[in-house]
Amino acid sequence: FKPREDAMYHYLTGRLIEKNPTSLVVETGGIGYQVLIPVSTFAALPEVSQTIRILTHFVVREDAQALYGFLTEGERVFFRLLLSVSGIGPKSALTVLSGMPLQELKKAIVDGNVVLLTGIPGIGRKTAERLVIELREKILTEKPHAGAGSSLESMQAHSEIVEDSLRALVELGYRRPSAQQAVQKALKGFEKGSLNVSDLIRASLKHI
């Protein structure tokens, strides 16, 4: 029998005893819980000795048990999404989350920006490509948070243009990895909001 991860803890409320960029200690009920966190959570923590509420994800392994914590539900949801990617464990998921702001990370995955993703320490090209392949559609179909609808629609429209351009280049006989690199180079020459498929294809052909 394998216990369901996160079955024991949903959140902790208590006094912040210790904090550093990768973990914190929160005391509740006379017990100090060590919680592993992404850098984004660390940056938003209050001063030590203040009361905090930390959302948690509990991971049970044969050789260890660990609590992972987040100040926002968006971070926790995406952490769990990262765990669904083949080859991504909890520590790697924290590394990815710590690499850049959450919305920028989502956009990089949706855009297939492997170069930007490999800029995250410890994330190689193969891992970055898996993130794009396995999470892109999930991100596009997730429910937006309040106030984020317009930005998500813009992101989706942008990603559709990129994908249509890639498909066209592949149909023209170019290998997809080469086409992806060319499209990413071409994108740098476009201003936000001025992107369309035909112009992107023409610009990409100059880089192949």
VMD Tcl script that draws the C-alpha trace (Angstrom):
set ca {
  {0.00 0.00 0.00}
  {1.40 3.38 -1.01}
  {0.06 6.37 0.96}
  {-1.39 9.17 -1.14}
  {0.96 12.12 -1.28}
  {-0.36 15.23 0.49}
  {-2.97 13.14 2.33}
  {-1.70 14.25 5.76}
  {-1.15 18.01 5.49}
  {-2.97 20.71 3.53}
  {-1.54 23.80 5.22}
  {0.26 24.90 8.39}
  {-0.46 28.02 10.41}
  {2.06 29.00 13.04}
  {5.01 31.14 14.01}
  {7.87 31.51 11.56}
  {10.96 30.35 13.45}
  {13.57 30.27 10.71}
  {13.79 31.08 7.02}
  {16.31 30.78 4.22}
  {16.02 30.68 0.40}
  {15.33 26.94 0.28}
  {13.45 26.16 3.50}
  {11.68 27.49 6.55}
  {10.67 26.27 9.99}
  {7.18 26.98 11.26}
  {6.15 26.16 14.83}
  {2.59 25.02 15.44}
  {1.21 23.01 18.34}
  {4.64 22.91 19.98}
  {6.20 21.20 16.93}
  {8.64 22.81 14.51}
  {8.00 21.72 10.93}
  {10.74 22.08 8.34}
  {9.24 23.01 4.98}
  {11.13 23.12 1.67}
  {10.19 26.15 -0.43}
  {10.88 27.84 -3.79}
  {12.71 31.17 -3.89}
  {9.48 32.98 -4.79}
  {7.94 31.93 -1.47}
  {11.07 32.92 0.45}
  {10.99 36.41 -1.09}
  {7.43 36.98 0.15}
  {7.88 35.68 3.70}
  {7.34 38.03 6.66}
  {9.93 38.60 9.35}
  {10.89 35.75 11.68}
  {8.57 35.36 14.72}
  {5.50 36.49 12.77}
  {2.53 34.18 12.14}
  {2.25 32.67 8.67}
  {-0.04 30.30 6.79}
  {1.88 28.05 4.43}
  {0.20 25.75 1.89}
  {1.86 22.34 1.84}
  {2.45 19.29 -0.28}
  {3.55 16.18 1.61}
  {5.78 13.70 -0.21}
  {6.35 10.18 1.09}
  {9.18 8.05 -0.25}
  {10.67 4.78 0.96}
  {13.77 6.60 2.19}
  {12.36 9.99 3.23}
  {9.35 12.16 3.98}
  {9.30 15.87 3.18}
  {6.98 18.86 3.33}
  {7.02 21.35 0.48}
  {5.44 24.75 1.06}
  {4.02 27.67 -0.92}
  {2.46 31.00 -0.05}
  {0.08 30.93 -3.03}
  {-2.21 28.27 -4.42}
  {-0.93 29.05 -7.91}
  {2.57 27.97 -6.91}
  {1.34 24.76 -5.32}
  {-0.84 23.87 -8.30}
  {2.05 24.38 -10.69}
  {4.42 22.42 -8.43}
  {2.05 19.47 -8.65}
  {1.80 19.96 -12.41}
  {5.58 19.80 -12.66}
  {5.57 16.50 -10.75}
  {3.47 15.00 -13.55}
  {6.37 15.48 -16.00}
  {8.49 12.38 -16.54}
  {11.85 12.71 -14.82}
  {10.80 15.64 -12.62}
  {10.85 14.99 -8.88}
  {10.04 17.36 -6.01}
  {13.54 18.86 -5.82}
  {13.67 19.47 -9.56}
  {10.18 20.98 -9.43}
  {11.35 23.45 -6.77}
  {14.36 24.31 -8.92}
  {12.11 25.07 -11.88}
  {9.76 27.18 -9.77}
  {12.72 29.08 -8.34}
  {14.17 29.81 -11.77}
  {11.82 32.65 -12.77}
  {8.45 34.23 -11.85}
  {5.54 31.84 -12.31}
  {3.82 33.69 -15.17}
  {7.11 34.03 -17.07}
  {7.74 30.33 -16.55}
  {4.33 29.42 -17.93}
  {4.82 31.68 -20.92}
  {8.23 30.16 -21.66}
  {6.69 26.68 -21.65}
  {3.71 27.71 -23.79}
  {6.02 29.47 -26.29}
  {8.35 26.49 -26.42}
  {11.23 28.73 -25.34}
  {13.73 25.98 -24.60}
  {16.63 28.45 -24.54}
  {15.03 30.43 -21.72}
  {14.12 27.29 -19.79}
  {17.66 25.91 -20.00}
  {18.79 29.14 -18.34}
  {17.38 27.73 -15.10}
  {20.28 26.14 -13.17}
  {20.16 22.34 -13.37}
  {17.67 22.22 -16.24}
  {19.15 20.70 -19.38}
  {17.77 20.79 -22.89}
  {16.03 17.39 -22.69}
  {14.26 18.35 -19.46}
  {13.24 21.71 -20.93}
  {11.82 20.00 -24.01}
  {9.84 17.59 -21.82}
  {8.38 20.54 -19.91}
  {7.18 22.06 -23.17}
  {5.84 18.80 -24.62}
  {4.05 17.59 -21.49}
  {2.80 20.86 -19.95}
  {2.01 23.21 -22.81}
  {-1.56 22.05 -23.42}
  {-2.24 21.71 -19.69}
  {-1.23 25.33 -19.13}
  {-3.34 26.56 -22.03}
  {-6.43 24.75 -20.77}
  {-6.08 25.56 -17.07}
  {-8.59 27.88 -15.47}
  {-7.17 31.41 -15.19}
  {-6.96 33.11 -11.81}
  {-9.09 36.19 -11.23}
  {-7.85 39.14 -13.28}
  {-5.60 36.99 -15.44}
  {-8.01 36.25 -18.26}
  {-6.77 38.85 -20.74}
  {-3.11 37.95 -20.26}
  {-3.88 34.25 -20.68}
  {-5.85 34.92 -23.88}
  {-2.93 36.95 -25.22}
  {-0.52 34.15 -24.29}
  {-2.72 31.57 -26.00}
  {-3.03 33.62 -29.19}
  {0.75 34.10 -29.26}
  {1.39 30.38 -28.75}
  {-1.05 29.44 -31.51}
  {0.82 31.67 -33.96}
  {4.10 30.07 -32.94}
  {2.71 26.55 -33.27}
  {1.11 27.27 -36.67}
  {4.42 28.66 -37.91}
  {6.30 25.60 -36.65}
  {3.83 23.29 -38.33}
  {4.22 25.14 -41.62}
  {8.00 24.94 -41.47}
  {7.87 21.20 -40.78}
  {5.54 20.74 -43.74}
  {8.07 22.62 -45.85}
  {10.56 19.88 -45.00}
  {12.49 21.33 -42.09}
  {13.17 19.27 -38.95}
  {11.18 20.46 -35.95}
  {14.20 21.16 -33.68}
  {15.74 23.36 -36.40}
  {12.40 25.05 -36.97}
  {11.99 25.74 -33.24}
  {15.40 27.36 -33.03}
  {14.69 29.49 -36.08}
  {11.31 30.62 -34.75}
  {12.79 31.57 -31.37}
  {15.45 33.69 -33.11}
  {12.83 35.28 -35.35}
  {10.56 36.12 -32.41}
  {13.16 38.50 -31.04}
  {12.57 40.78 -34.00}
  {8.85 41.26 -33.34}
  {7.25 43.77 -31.04}
  {4.55 42.58 -28.65}
  {1.19 42.48 -30.40}
  {2.59 42.68 -33.94}
  {2.97 38.95 -34.50}
  {1.27 37.03 -37.31}
  {1.90 33.64 -38.91}
  {3.03 34.69 -42.38}
  {5.54 37.25 -41.12}
  {6.89 34.83 -38.52}
  {7.39 32.10 -41.14}
  {9.26 34.49 -43.46}
  {11.44 35.73 -40.62}
  {12.15 32.18 -39.42}
  {13.27 31.05 -42.87}
  {16.12 33.55 -42.65}
  {17.46 31.72 -39.61}
  {17.34 28.16 -40.98}
}
mol new
graphics top color blue
foreach p $ca { graphics top sphere $p radius 0.5 }
foreach p [lrange $ca 0 end-1] q [lrange $ca 1 end] { graphics top cylinder $p $q radius 0.2 }
display resetview
